Amino acid sequence: MVESALSGLPQGPEAAAVLLMVLDDGEAAELLSHLDPAEVQQLGSAVFGLTDISEHQVEDVFDTFIGRARKATTIGFGAAGRIRAVMENALGAERAETMLSRITPSARSPALDALRWMAPKTIADLIEHEHPQVAALVLSHLDAPNAADVLQLLPQVMQVEVIHRVATLQPVTAEALDDLERLLVCEVTRSSAPSTKRGGAGEAAKIMNNLVPGADQRIIRAIAKNDKNVAQTIQDEMFVFDDLSGCDDKNLGLLMRSIDGAVLVVALKGAEEKLKARIFGCMSNRAASTIQDEMAERGPMRLAEVLEAQKEVLAVARRMADEGTLMLAGRGGDYV
């Protein structure tokens, strides 16, 4: 409850740093143990940045923290033990265990938690000579930016295989977690759940979107040689219709002039209002009015029909980008 109240301080990391510094070593250590690596880094930076903190400012931090803590309750904390006891009393031990296996959230392996604290180079060195399936399992449990950093440190031929396996990763068995036990050389407490689902095309796409420009398409082309469907699915996840809002007006207008009006009418049915306004603003008043009138006349449309039309628009956008006639906004504001 301490960390949840702390996270809501309006002054942000600086206020959290003030509170951390007035706690004793044991209390501060307990608090830090509940934070993620990125949060520890952010809080540590804020501590080093503290200067000239007045007594009044410290009092404000305590007032805010105490106010937040009073509003919180302990309901939900440590609920697992109580739920198990209630179920066993009601259903019996065997039936309760069966039910709990269906509803209990998958426990995260300590081995996988350890990954979050490792440097990308350390992880890359660990998995470079492992089976690509093990490497895919490791990457799928990292945050996308960290996974991308690790992937780029692996041999290029291995990058293709690993991303393909991330996209097609099946539920992870306890045996696979045993491989991570050996790989990370740490004690692992295995989850009672039979499997946990990670990976998928979406996970692979997030990793790909964090690669340096050019590397993503190289890997996609290589995957397509062996599995066109997976390559297309990853690419679809990497660039979705709402991403068009990142294009400048010139390129967005150029793309709209290349799309059949009938397709555009359907595709825009599922677009966000902000993106619709951008697109209409890149058209002539007459063209925009025509599209809007046709959208109104069509009325409600099936979601599958809208998604198919949006895929057609994105296919044209990718083709024009490959030909060099269109600049698509990429990750981080770059253009690809």
N, C-alpha and C positions, 0 to 999 in steps of 0.2 A: 504494500500500500504506500510505502514511503516513496518509491520511484514513480508511481502513478501520479501522486500529488505533485511531485517535483516537476514532472514533465509538462505540467500545465502552467508553470510560472510565466506571467506575461512578459517579464524582462528577458526571457530566453536563457541561453547558455551562461551568460554572465551571472544571472541570479542563481542558477544552479551551482555555479562555481563558488559563489559566496557561501552558500549553504554547505557545500562540501568542505570548505576550508575551516568552518567553525565546528564541524563534527570531529570527534576523536578518531584515531586511526582505524579502530575496529569498525565503527559505524560507517566511516567512509568506504572501507573495503567491502563491507556488506552491500552497500548501495551500488558500488561499481560492479559487483559480481552479477547484477541483474541487467546490466546494459550490454548492448551490442558493441562490436569493435568500433564501428563508426561513431557511436554515441560516446564511447570512452575517449576517442581521439578528439571529438568536438569539445567535450567537457574539459579535457586536459589542456587544449589550446586556450580555452576561456580562462582557466586557472592561471596560466602563465601571463595572460593579458590583463589580469586584475591590477589596478593601480589606484591609489588614493580613494579607497572605499571608506566612506564616512560611517559613523555609528548609526546615523539616521537611515542610511541605505541598507545597512544590515538588518535593522529593525523592520524596514519595509519588506525585505525578503522573508523574514520570519512570519510577519503578519500574513503575507500572501500564502505561504506554505501552510500555516496553521488553519487558515480559512478554507483552503482546499481540502486539507486532511479531515476537517470536521464534517465536510459534506460527503465524504466517502464512507462506505460501509465495508464490513469484512465479508459480506455475502458473496459467495463465489470463490473466495480464497480457500484453498485446501479442500475443495469440494469432492475430489476423487475418492478419498477414504470414506466419507459419509455416504456417497452414492453407492459404493460397493457394499457397505454394511447394510443399508436399507434394502438393496436388491437381494442380498443373501438371505436376509430375514424373511423377505416376501416370497422368493422363488426357490430358495435352496441354493447351495454352493454351485452345483453343476449347471443348473439352468441360468443362474446369475452370471456365471463366467461366459456362457454362450452369448447372452444378451450384451454383456459389457464389451465383448470382442467386436460386436457390430457397431457400437455407438461411441466407444472411447476414442478420442483423437489420437492419431499416431504419435507415439513418443519419438522425439528426435534423438538419433544416436549421438552419444558423446563424441564418437569419431567424426561425425559430420559437423558437430559444433566446433571441433578443433580446427576444421578447415578454414573457418571464418577468420581465424587469428593468424593464419599462415600467409607469408608473402607469396605473390604469384609465382616467382621464380622457384621457391621451395616446392610449391605444389606441382609445377611443371616438371621439375626434376624427379619428383616421386612417381609421376604417372607416365613419363615419356616412354619407359620400357615395359609398361603394363599393357594388358589386353585393352583394345579400344573401348570395350564395353565397360570396363572398370573406370577408364578415363571419362567416359560419357556420364557415368553415375556420379563421379566427383564434380564435374562441371555443372550438372543439373541441380546440385545442391548448393551452389555458390550464387551470390548475387550476380546479375547479368554483367555489370561492368568488370567485376573481378574475374568472372568466367572468361570474358573476352580477353583480358590481360593474360590469363593462363594459356588460352588457346593460341594466342599469337606467339607464345614462347615455344610451342611444340613444332616439330618438323611439319612442313607444309603438307606432305602426303598424309600425315596422321591427322591434320586438322580436318580434312575432308571426311575421313572415316568417322571421326569423333562426332562432328556435327550431325552427320547422317544418323548415327546411333542415338544422339540426344533426341532428335526429332521422332525417332521410332521406339524410344525407350518404353519397355513394358513395366508393369508393377514390379517393384524391387523386392526380391526375396530376402529372407534372413541370411541365406548362404552368401548373397552378394555383399551384405553388410559384414560378413566374416572376412571377406577379401579386404574390405576397408580397415578392419581391425589390424590385419597383418601389415597393410600398406602404411598406415599412420602410426603403427607401433604404440597403440594406447589401449587401455582397458575399455571395452565397449559393453554397455548394458543393452542387451537386445530387447527390442520392443515385443510386447505380447501380440501385437497385430501381425497377421500373416503376411502382409505386404503393404507397401506405401507407393503411391503413384506420383512420379515426378517425370520430368522430361516432356516430350511432345513438340510439335512444330512451333508452337508459341514460345516455348522455352528456348528452342534453337534460334528462333528469329530474334529474341531479345539479345542473345549473345552476339549474333551476327550484326545487329544494329550498333553494337559498341566496338566493332572492329575498325581499324583504320580504313579510310576510303580505298576501294579497289579490292581489298582482301575478301570482302563479302561476295562480290560477284564472281571472283575466281573460284571460291569454294562452291558456290551455287552451280556454276558450269560443270565443275568436276563431279558433283553429286548427280547432276542431271544425266551424265554419261551412263550411270549405273541404275538410277532410279528417278525418272522424270517426274513421277507423281509426288514424291517426297520433296524434290527440289522446288516444284511449283507451289506446294503447300507452304513450305518455309518462306518462299518469296512473297506469297500472298499475305502471310502474317507480318512480314517485315514492312510492308507498305500498304496501308489501308486507306480507304476513301477520305477519311477526315484529315489524313496527312497532307492532302492537297492544299490545306489552308496555309501551309508553310511556304508555298510558291509565291513569288512576287506577282504583281498584277500583269506584267507583260507576259510571263510564261503561262500564267493561269488563263489569260485571254487567248493565247496561242493554242493551248490545249482545247479549250471550249470550242474554238472554231474548227477543230479537227474531229469533233464528236458529232455523230448523227443526232439530230434534234429529238427524235423519238426515244433514243437511248438515254439522252440527258434528262428528259422529262421523268422517266422512271427512276434513274439514279438519284436525282435530287430529292425524291420523295423521302429518302431515308437519311438525308444529310442534316447536319446541325444548322440552326438558323444563321449562325455567324458565317458559316461556310457558304450557305446559299446567298447571303448578302454580298459576300466577296465575289462570288461567281457572277451574279447578276450585275455587279458593278463593273465587271470586265467586259460586259457585252454592250452592244448598242441598246438604246431604250426600246427600240422596236423588237429586237431579238429577245430581250429579257421579258418584255410584256407577253410575247407569243408563248414562251416557255411557261410562264406563270399561268396564263390562261389555260393552256393544255393540262397543266398539273391539276388545276381546279376542276376541269371537266372530267379527268380520269377518276377522281375520287379515291377511296382507299384501294391500296394495291397489296398483293401478297408479298410478304417479306422475302421469300425466295426469289421472286421476280426482281425486286429492288436490288438485292445483293448481286444477282447475275448481271444486271445493268451496270452496277458499280465496278464489277470485275472487268467488264468490257472497257470502261473508261480508263481503269488502271492499266489494262493491257496496252491501250493506245499510248498512254503516258510513258510506260516503260519502253515501248518500241521507239518512240520519238526521242527518248533520252539516250537509248543505245545508238541511235542514228546521229546524235549530236545536235538535233534541232530543238531540243527542249531541256531546260535546266530544272531538275527536281530538287526541292529542298531536302537535304539529308539530315542526319543526326547532328545535334549540336549546332544547327544553323549553317553547316557546310552545304556546299552544292555538289551533287554527283551527276 
